[in-house]
Amino acid sequence: MKGSRYTEEFKIEAVKQVTEQMIAPVMSALETQPKIVIDQVIAEGDNVVHIAHGEGGIAKNGKSYNNSYCHVMRLKDGKIVESTEYCDTALINETLAKSMS
């Protein structure tokens, strides 16, 4: 791809690794996945931020898991080209760490 320093194969492998190493362990520790509720969306130019929270999440250990999130995205030609998620990692550790495989 012109203008990109990463190949499509690299990008696909990166998404696979993030899914396997970060997202899958969290999801496997949940008995009930939370419903994600978007509280606010802020957009300016090519930048979009959405603030959200989870409702109804229950970990396999019976603890409530309802995190807060902030997603910061950069768009180009109507597609997300960069995305960063911020959340309460202490809540993940306190609620899910022992249940994650």
Backbone as a ProteinNet text record, in pm:
[ID]
protein_1_A
[PRIMARY]
MKGSRYTEEFKIEAVKQVTEQMIAPVMSALETQPKIVIDQVIAEGDNVVHIAHGEGGIAKNGKSYNNSYCHVMRLKDGKIVESTEYCDTALINETLAKSMS
[TERTIARY]
83.7	0	87.6	62.1	137.5	108.4	214.4	198.1	183.9	181.4	168.6	298.7	345.1	469.2	443	314.4	278.5	205.6	240.5	172.4	37.3	-49.5	-180.1	-162.7	-64.4	-39	-0.3	82.2	121.5	-0.2	-85.8	-204.8	-298.4	-318.3	-405.1	-347	-217.3	-152.9	-161.7	-147.3	-157.2	-296.2	-399.4	-537.3	-559.1	-508.4	-520.8	-455.9	-335.8	-265.7	-337.6	-387.7	-462.6	-586.2	-655.6	-776.3	-742.9	-641.3	-606	-545.6	-461.2	-385.9	-451.7	-540.8	-600.1	-751.6	-820.6	-967	-1021.7	-971.6	-1023.7	-1012.2	-899.3	-892.6	-995.6	-1020.4	-1121.4	-1259.8	-1291.5	-1423.2	-1443.8	-1336.7	-1350.3	-1372.7	-1337.8	-1355.7	-1495.8	-1577.5	-1711.5	-1818.1	-1905.6	-2023.7	-2127.1	-2143.3	-2236.3	-2161.3	-2154.7	-2087	-2172.5	-2109.2	-2187.9	-2241.1	-2354.3	-2407.4	-2331.4	-2275.9	-2200.7	-2297	-2299.8	-2387.5	-2299.8	-2323.7	-2248	-2313.6	-2235.7	-2285.7	-2268.7	-2160	-2132	-2042.1	-2065.6	-1980.5	-1937.3	-1807.1	-1750.7	-1672.7	-1701.2	-1632.3	-1586.4	-1464.5	-1410.8	-1311.3	-1338.1	-1250	-1247.4	-1128.5	-1111.4	-1103.8	-1128.8	-1117.6	-1255.2	-1274.6	-1399.5	-1364.6	-1434.4	-1418.8	-1556.1	-1563.1	-1689.2	-1662.1	-1745.6	-1737.6	-1852.1	-1821	-1920.8	-1902.1	-2000.6	-1989.9	-2062.5	-2026.4	-2090.3	-2198.4	-2300.8	-2409.4	-2438.8	-2456.5	-2500.4	-2391.7	-2265.6	-2156.6	-2135	-2119.6	-2093.4	-1974.6	-1873.9	-1758.2	-1794.8	-1716.5	-1741.3	-1727.8	-1655.7	-1642.2	-1759.1	-1859.9	-1979.6	-1971.9	-1854.6	-1838.9	-1897.8	-1949.7	-2002.8	-1886.7	-1903.9	-1802.1	-1868.2	-1861	-1919.3	-1816.3	-1732.7	-1622.2	-1668.7	-1582.8	-1602.4	-1498.5	-1536.9	-1449.1	-1444	-1330.3	-1315.6	-1239.8	-1302.2	-1239.8	-1205.8	-1080.6	-1034	-998	-1064.7	-1043.2	-1006.7	-924	-892	-943.1	-1013.9	-1073.1	-999.2	-1004.9	-953.5	-1042	-1096.9	-1186.6	-1301.6	-1352.3	-1466.4	-1435.8	-1308.2	-1268.8	-1181.5	-1192.9	-1108.4	-967.6	-870.9	-731.2	-647.5	-702.8	-632.9	-737.3	-715.8	-811.2	-736.8	-767.9	-710.6	-824.6	-820.4	-923.3	-861.2	-931.1	-892.5	-1001.9	-962.8	-1060.7	-997.2	-1075.6	-1031.3	-960.3	-827.7	-752.4	-747.2	-759.1	-764.4	-890	-1001.2	-1124.4	-1105.1	-1036.8	-1008.9	-928.5	-824	-740.6	-817.2	-895.5	-969.1	-1080.3	-1145.1	-1265.3	-1235.4	-1145.6	-1129.6	-997.4	-893.3	-757.7	-748	-805.9	-794.5	-877.1	-975.9	-1063.9	-1013.4	-917.8	-872.8	-782.9	-806.1	-725.4	-608
-119.1	0	124.6	210.1	334.5	419.1	471.5	558.9	485.5	352.6	276.4	203.5	205.8	136	-8	-48.1	-183.5	-255	-380.9	-460.7	-506.1	-547.8	-600.5	-725.5	-808.9	-930	-895	-792.6	-748.8	-701	-622.2	-569.6	-682.4	-780.2	-894.3	-971.1	-994.9	-1067.4	-987.4	-856.4	-772.5	-781.1	-773.8	-785.3	-923	-1026.8	-1163.4	-1174.2	-1118.4	-1125.9	-1047.6	-929.4	-851.4	-928	-987.6	-1064.7	-1183.9	-1259.4	-1380.3	-1349.6	-1248.2	-1223.6	-1124.8	-1040.6	-938.8	-952.9	-961.9	-961.7	-1098.1	-1206.6	-1340.5	-1376.7	-1349.3	-1382.9	-1308.1	-1182.9	-1106.2	-1165.4	-1192.1	-1246.7	-1385.2	-1465.9	-1600	-1596.1	-1486.4	-1472.8	-1423.7	-1394.1	-1340.7	-1448.6	-1455.4	-1541.2	-1473	-1342.3	-1261.4	-1137.5	-1117.9	-1000.4	-877.3	-766.2	-644.6	-588	-522.2	-444	-312.3	-272.9	-147.9	-34.8	66.5	182.1	302.9	364.6	483.9	604.8	674.5	790.7	921.3	930.3	1056.2	1029.6	1103.1	1097.6	1239.8	1256.4	1387.4	1370.2	1452.5	1441.4	1577.9	1580.8	1703.6	1663.6	1706.3	1669.6	1518.6	1461.7	1317.2	1243.3	1312.4	1251.5	1231.2	1112.2	1078.8	1016.6	1060.1	1003.3	958.6	837.2	801.3	747.8	792.8	755.7	659.1	546.6	442.9	374.1	294	211.3	79.6	-19.4	-149.1	-164.5	-242.8	-273	-422.1	-482.3	-621.3	-725.5	-684.3	-780.9	-856.4	-988.1	-1072	-1162.5	-1159.4	-1247.1	-1388.5	-1486.4	-1625.7	-1647.4	-1556.2	-1565.8	-1499.2	-1452.6	-1392.3	-1242.4	-1183.1	-1038.7	-961.2	-844.3	-754.3	-696.9	-690.5	-632	-532.9	-407.3	-299.4	-188.5	-198.6	-106.2	23.8	123.7	250.4	256	313.2	313.3	450.7	476.6	592.8	543.7	553.3	514.1	640.5	650	762.5	706.2	756.7	704.3	814.7	777.4	867.7	802.5	879.2	829.4	883.9	806.9	853.5	791.7	874.3	828.1	744.9	783.8	717	586.4	550.5	426.3	457.3	371.3	386.7	342.2	432.5	399.3	390.8	440.7	433.8	432.1	348.1	339.1	308.2	382	358.8	351.3	249.5	233.9	256.3	332.7	353	292.8	219.3	161.8	146	101.2	84.2	-50.3	-50.4	-175.3	-231.5	-146.3	-196.4	-281.5	-240.6	-319.4	-455.8	-457.9	-585.4	-675.2	-620.8	-700.1	-748.1	-661.4	-696.6	-798	-784.4	-863.5	-988.6	-979.4	-1086.6	-1162	-1103.4	-1158.4	-1306.7	-1350.8	-1490.9	-1583.2	-1528.7	-1609.7	-1618	-1530.5	-1528.4	-1647.8	-1711	-1827.6	-1787.9
0	0	0	-90.5	-97.3	25.8	86.8	201.4	333.9	333	456.2	482.5	604.9	636.8	680.3	687.5	728.6	616.6	595.8	494.2	547.3	455.5	495.9	581.8	548.5	626.6	770.5	785.6	919.6	997.6	933.6	1000.5	1043.3	955.6	987.9	1106.1	1105.6	1215.8	1345.7	1339.1	1458.7	1519.8	1436.6	1486.3	1548	1483.5	1535.8	1673.8	1688.2	1816.3	1925.5	1893	1992.2	2036	1939.7	1971.6	2060.3	2023.3	2098.1	2235.6	2243.3	2365.9	2461.2	2411.1	2497.9	2510.8	2400.1	2403.3	2445.4	2385.7	2416.2	2563.8	2630.9	2774.2	2858.6	2826.2	2900.2	2875.4	2748.6	2715.9	2778.5	2785.8	2842.6	2993.9	3058.1	3202.8	3239.1	3137.8	3162.8	3147.5	3244.5	3234.6	3144.9	3167.1	3088.5	3041.2	2910.4	2857.7	2880.9	2916.2	2937.7	2807.3	2816.8	2704.8	2707	2594	2586.3	2550.7	2636	2617.9	2585.5	2469.1	2430.8	2495.7	2578	2651.5	2574.8	2498.5	2430.1	2309.9	2202.1	2083.4	2052	2032.8	1999.7	1870	1771.7	1643.3	1596.8	1545.3	1487.7	1379.5	1258.2	1147.6	1130.4	1128.2	1112.1	1244.8	1354.9	1487	1549.7	1606.2	1673.9	1809	1911.8	2045.6	2091.7	2146	2208.9	2348.4	2438.4	2579.3	2604.9	2670.4	2689.1	2824.2	2859.6	2980.5	2957.1	3035.9	3026.3	3132	3099	3192.8	3188.1	3304	3312	3298.1	3298.8	3287.2	3417.8	3406.7	3523.7	3491.7	3578	3561.9	3606.2	3561.9	3599.6	3750	3817.2	3962.8	4035.5	3959	4016.6	4039.5	4020.1	4040.7	3923.8	3955.2	3853.4	3772.6	3641	3554.3	3459.5	3495.1	3416	3403.5	3303.7	3286.1	3220.6	3225.1	3154.3	3043.2	2930.1	2813.6	2748.4	2685.7	2598.6	2476	2360.1	2233.8	2155.7	2113.3	2033.9	1896.6	1794.2	1659.5	1562.4	1465.4	1355.2	1227.8	1148.4	1024.7	903.6	797	668.4	561.9	476.4	369.7	426.8	542.4	602.7	673.3	685.7	752.1	873.2	975.2	1093.8	1057.6	1074.8	1045.4	1172.6	1281.5	1410.1	1520.8	1619.9	1729.9	1859.2	1963.5	2095.3	2194.9	2281.3	2383.7	2520.4	2600.9	2739.9	2826.4	2929.4	3020.5	3158.1	3252.9	3390.8	3403.4	3386.7	3393.4	3535	3636.6	3774.4	3793.4	3732.6	3740.8	3674.1	3561.1	3494.3	3587.5	3647.5	3737.7	3859.9	3920.2	4041.3	4014.8	3900.7	3872.2	3791.2	3695.8	3598.2	3601	3658.6	3643.7	3677.5	3786.6	3826.5	3738.5	3668.3	3582.2	3438.2	3401	3261.7	3234	3118.2	3080.5	2995
[MASK]
+++++++++++++++++++++++++++++++++++++++++++++++++++++++++++++++++++++++++++++++++++++++++++++++++++++

